[in-house]
Each structure stands twice: as C-alpha cells, then as structure tokens.
Amino acid sequence: MKLEVGMYARVQELNEVIIVKILKVEDDGFNADDNMYYMFSEVIKASHNIIDLIEVGDYVNGCRVIKINLESPLKYVKCINDNCFEEKEIKTILTKKQMENNCYRIDD
C-alpha cells in the first residue's frame, strides 16, 4: 500500500490502535498529526477517507459503532443509540482498543 500525505492511517502502536493523519512520508515510515513517527510495518490500513478506517466497536462522536455501511453513495456508521453519521459528520474517533486501554474498571 502506497501512503501519501493527507491520508489517514489506522496504526498499531505498542498496545494501542490509533487513527492518525499522515503529514510527511519518508523512506521507512511517516510523520503524523500527533507529532509521532510511525514505521510502515505499524500500519493496519490506510485511506484518504477516514470512514474506511472505522471498525465496529470504535466510538464515533462519543457513540459506539454497531454497523458500518460503505456502499456507495451512502457511506455511514450506525451507533448503538441509533445515531447515524456520514463521513462529513464525523468529528471524533476513539478506537475500541483506546477505549479498552483507557477506561476505569471497577472490581466487584
């Protein structure tokens, strides 16, 4: 997969999966909008369309995604509370791995 400036990438970083925007591509990796450098081997998938990187279980605009429709022309994600978001309406994404790693668990 050829990465280009302006694309979004879903990357595996240590124990976390995050989505970043590519700002500069170099020989063995790229710089992203979080001021980090990623190796090409850390990329799970990449796309010019951020909606292509969302998976069921991720959180979009604070809502957990239960369905993804990438059929043209109507690309959207559906959330657990019946909210649906088209790509232009997506403001925030939290991957399911980020949620798992950062949530507080209460022991019974």
Residue pairs with C-beta under 8 A, 6 or more apart in sequence:
1 43
1 45
1 46
3 9
3 22
3 25
3 30
3 40
3 43
3 46
4 22
4 25
4 48
5 22
5 23
5 24
5 25
6 21
6 22
6 48
7 21
7 22
7 46
7 47
7 48
8 19
8 20
8 21
8 22
8 46
8 47
8 48
8 49
8 50
8 53
9 19
9 20
9 21
9 22
9 30
9 32
9 38
9 43
9 44
9 45
9 46
9 53
10 17
10 18
10 19
10 43
10 44
10 45
10 46
10 53
10 95
11 17
11 18
11 19
11 20
11 32
11 38
11 42
11 43
11 44
12 42
12 44
13 36
13 38
13 42
15 97
15 101
16 95
16 97
16 98
16 101
17 44
17 95
17 96
17 97
17 98
18 34
18 95
18 98
19 50
19 53
19 93
19 95
20 32
20 33
20 34
20 36
20 38
21 32
21 33
22 30
22 31
22 32
22 46
23 30
23 31
23 32
23 33
24 30
24 31
28 39
28 40
29 37
29 38
29 39
29 40
29 42
30 37
30 38
30 40
31 37
32 38
45 52
45 53
46 53
47 53
49 75
49 87
50 87
50 90
50 93
51 68
51 70
51 75
51 76
51 77
51 86
51 87
51 90
52 70
53 93
54 60
54 65
54 68
54 77
54 90
54 93
55 65
55 68
55 95
55 96
56 65
56 66
56 67
56 68
57 64
57 65
57 96
58 64
58 65
58 93
58 94
58 95
58 96
59 65
59 92
59 93
59 94
59 95
59 96
59 99
60 77
60 79
60 85
60 90
60 92
60 93
61 79
61 83
61 85
61 89
61 90
61 91
61 92
62 92
63 79
63 80
63 81
63 83
63 85
64 79
64 80
65 77
65 78
65 79
65 80
66 78
66 79
66 80
67 77
67 78
68 76
68 77
68 78
69 75
69 76
69 77
69 78
74 86
75 86
75 87
76 84
76 85
76 86
76 87
77 84
77 85
77 90
78 84
79 85
